[in-house]
Amino acid sequence: MPDDKFEPTIVAFFCNWCTYLAADLAGASRMKYAPNVRVVRLMCSGRVDAQFVLDAFARGADGVLIGGCHPGDCHYQEGNYKTLRRVALLKRLLAQMGIEPERFRLEWISASEADRLKTVVNEMVEQVRALGPLRPKRAQEEVEEAVHT
Ligand code: FES
């Protein structure tokens, strides 16, 4: 039976120069978007280590969102290309752990794209809400195990 009261927690790793500024702009512009996102500001999306994502899931996140500058716009030249490669590997790992692909997302959102940020956040919250909490014992245990090995 679906839990009507379930509010997903999404951990969002946003790059300081683009997506974080878009979130700031959305706030300053009083755009309404789901309050389920816990933002972690990093200087570049390339700083998002695989361990950060696994830790977020292991500690109770129902979804993880990474936001960075568009390809070619990274302030550290190739940081977001590294993110892209890392995310491809992580997606495969998470799938093997039984974590649905909708729970992990990478988006390029520039500083001026507050509206896009709003859309992405709302969309992801709805998708994860429909999936329900990340409670499958096996997946949770596998994440724990991966974190501690
Ligand atoms: S500085 Fe934004 S993705 Fe690298």
Residues whose N, C-alpha, C, O or C-beta is under 5 A from the ligand:
A	BS01	FES	C15 W17 C18 M43 C44 S45 G46 G68 C69 C74 H75 Y76 G79 N80
